[in-house]
């Protein structure tokens, strides 16, 4: 009798495990079924070369960037410049660019439901509309002039990324045979905007400024005298020229390393670290499921006074992700918070639109009062340092950066900021690797792209 009881108990345990396993499988199927069905191993959707044979990618204006032709081949827009400049948001046919739509948004392109599974090539898949304007991408790519770097523009109120370029790029319809050996294409698979970090140089002074405005009560009444170099700790912090006597507004416009190095030391490493974190520069954002790289900064107790001064001006071991920096610019323009960027405008399944895309907001990256002051000072930069003639009819706030990256290399050129424009509430970032002067080189790229963006508004 006892044997029967033990066997019955064992059967009940086994049945319970089977039921639990079934419930777990059904749950995973409901949650992960779309991902499973859209796997590259599914020959219903991918050919032997691993090319997705379902779905069409379009820009925000309905221009087809890639689709599948009548013979079942993956094809791209006819213009080479369009194909190359949109490569990193569309992706190449073989999935080498993991952040491209063909890889990152494969599930949305193929289409899926729990009853019938993934739509195959015979159904054509879905139409995926990106937020980018292909024309702006082309303008930005050409403005980079063959140099490595990234350019992005987004609407800090809605989150829509209007322009996203990463260079170098290549023509996905005519992939170079020496792509992986040619130095010209080094890092071509990498989306520099989303997946890389770089020494920020003077664009980081916007963070040091925010900290100083809130932590140093008499900041705006102070003056400093710059003679071209400043002794800080046991070392010297140098400027490109002697700026003379200046207040904080003038120090930002002059991008004076001496002033901001002194402020960094006065604030201390813990305070700078706290403000860098608050600004979102050490965080990873999710752009429709694509995770951005995290920035990093060294402000610890083991950092010397001189090194802390250099860290406060965006040098030493500072590293920032271009996307996070752009979002911070949006928060400065928008009173402390900004929309989280997105790349998907809508998805049409069998001619039917998807649910609307909802705007997500960041946490508070900078207090509203401080944001207003920093924004005003950045707009003063354009008036007094960069020149309004380069940016006609733009209510522009900006900060340049010339980031030293080694004694044998030209510095990285940065230009980042925002437009205070109700019809075009845009934040932007430009990075030209080893480009030289931020204001001259990256500023010129920004001017061309922003002019084109405003023309699109009308």
Secondary structure, 3 states (H helix, E strand, C coil): CHHHHHHHHHHHHHHHHHHHHHHHHHHHHHHHHHHHHCCCCCCCCECCCCCECCCEEECCCCCEEEEECCCCCEEECCCHHHHHHCHHHHCCCCCCCCCCHHHHCHHHHHCEECCCEECCHHHCCCEEEECCCHHHHHHHHHHHCCCCEEEEEEECCCCEEEEEEEECCCCCCCCCCCCCCCHHHCCCCCCHHHHCCECCHHHHHHHHHHHHHHHCCCHHHCCEEECCEEEECCEEEECCCCCEEECHHHHHHHCCHHHHHHHHHHHCHHHHHHHHHHCCCCCCCEECCEECCCCECCCCCCCCHHHHHHHHCCCCCCEECHHHHHHHHHHHHCCCCCECCECEEEEEECCEECCCCCCCECCCCCCHHHHHHHHHHHHHHHHHHHCHHHHCCCCEEEEEEEECCCCCCCCEEEEEEEECCCCCCEEEEEEECCCCCHHHHHHHHHHHHHHHHHHHHC
